[in-house]
Amino acid sequence: MLRRALLPIVAVLVFSVAPASAQMAPMGAPGGAAPWPGNPPPCVAEFMKLRETVEKHGNAAKALQQGHPTREAMCKAIQLFTAAEEKMVNYASANAASCGIPPEAIKQMKGGHAKTMQVRQQICSAGPAPAPAAPTLSEALGTGSSPMQGPKTTSKGTFDTLTGNALTR
């Protein structure tokens, strides 16, 4: 059941990074040419490292979802993905001008991150699975009935009462 519920959520997570990163390939220049003569600034290399980290955590969450994960394990994977994505979005926002990141890409990354935060809330706020019920005192002692009841006897008919058959007295 958890696996079925997580499938669309993980798909949103993994694919929410793809459109923004696809826009980043040309780094804002038309025709795919870099806007810098020679080597791009160091911020571009740093952004690409951050993007690779986000993709790595997204793929790890997707792979984890394929095998039947516990809610706690999935929550941890989503938290790692969310943290990496947040770091990438913050870096891109802070360095948009110097790296040549288009405002549309920043807007799209922020929208994807907002969806990721909602998914994380859904997965992680559900709490841990309920613990099994504690055993009762009679189960812990290994008895099925209270010692005050005495041994059980089988009924012999309609006239049996708590103290025995009223007709045989």
N, C-alpha and C positions, 0 to 999 in steps of 0.2 A: 504494500500500500504506500509506504514512504517512497519507494522507488518510482511508482507511477506519478506521484505528486511532484517529485523533484525533476523529472525529465524535462518538462517545459521550462522550468526555472533555470536549470543548468544550461539549456539551449540559449536562453536569453542572455545569460552571463557570458557564455563563450562568444556568441555572435555580436554582443553589444560593443566589443572592442574592435571587431573587424572593420566596420564602416569607417570609424574614426582613423584607424591605422591605414586604411586604404587611401584616405584623403591625404595622409601625411607622406605618402611615398614621393610625390613630386616636391614636397616641402613648399607648396604655395606658388610654384612657378608654372606658367603655362607650358604645355608640351612636354612636361616631365624633366625639364632642364633645371638644374640647381640655380638659385638666384645669386650664388656667390661664385666669383671666379676662383678657381683652384679648390682648396679644401673647404668643406663646410665648417662653421664655427663649432667649438666643443659642445655647445648645448645640444646640437643635433645628435651627436654620438651618445650623450647622456640620455636624451629622450628615447633613442632607439633601445638602449639598455633597459630603461624602465618599461618600455612597451614589450620587450621580450620577456621580462619578468611577469608582466600581467598575463601574457599569452601562456607562459609556463604554468602559472597557477590556475588559469582557466582550463587548460587541458588536463591538469591534475584533478580538478574538481569533476570534469566530465568523465575521466577514467574511473574515478572513485564511484561516481554515480552508476556506472555500468555494472559493478559488482554490488551486491546488496549492502549499502553502508548503513551504519547506525546514524541516528539523528545527530549525535554528538560529533561523530567523525565528519559528517557532511557540513555541520556548522563550522568546524575548525577550518575545513578547506575553503568554505565561502568567506570566512573572516580573513584568511590569508589573501585570497583573491581581491577582496574589497580593499584591504590595506594597500596592496600593490597598485590597484587601480586608482585609489585616492592619491597616492604619491605621484603617479604619472599625470593625473589631471591637474594637481596643484603645480607641478613643475611646468607643464605645458602652459597653464594660465599665467604663471609668473614670467615665463621666458618667451611668450608668443611673439613679441616684436623682434627680439634678437635672433630667434630661430626660424622666423618666417612661417609660423603656424597660422593658418587662416582662422578668423573669428568663428566661421561656421564649424570648423573642426573642434574648436574649444567648446562651442555650444553643444555639439553632438556628444562629445566625451562627457560633459557634465550631465546631459540627459541620460546617457547610458549608466553613469555612476549612480544617479538617483534611482534608476530601476534596480541596480545591484543592491543598493541599500535597502530597498523594499523587500527584495528576495531574502537578503540576510535576516531581516526582521522576521519574515515568515518562517524561515527555517530555525533560527536560533531562539525565538521567543516562545516556541512551543514547549520548551522545557524538556527535561530528561524523561525517559519512559517511566511509567509508574512502577514502583518497586513492588515485589510480590507481598501479599498480605502476611503479617506476622502470624505465627501459629497460636492457636488458643491454648489455654492452660491444659486442657485435657489432651490435646494433641502433643504438647510438650512432655507430658507425663506418660504418654503412651496408653492412656485409657480412653475408652469411648464414652463412658458415662461417669457420673458422679459417684463416689463411694457411699454417699448417703442413700442412694436408691435401693441398694441391695441387689441380689441376683434377679434376673428377669425370669419370669415364669410364663408359660404359654397359657392362653385362655382355654377353658374347658367348655365354655358355652355361654348362653345368654344370662344365666343367673350368677356368674362370677362377679365379685365385687373386689375392692381393694384388699379386703381381709380374707378373701376366699369365697367358696360357694356357700350361699346362704341356705340352701336346701339340705346340705350335708351336716349341719350343726345340730 
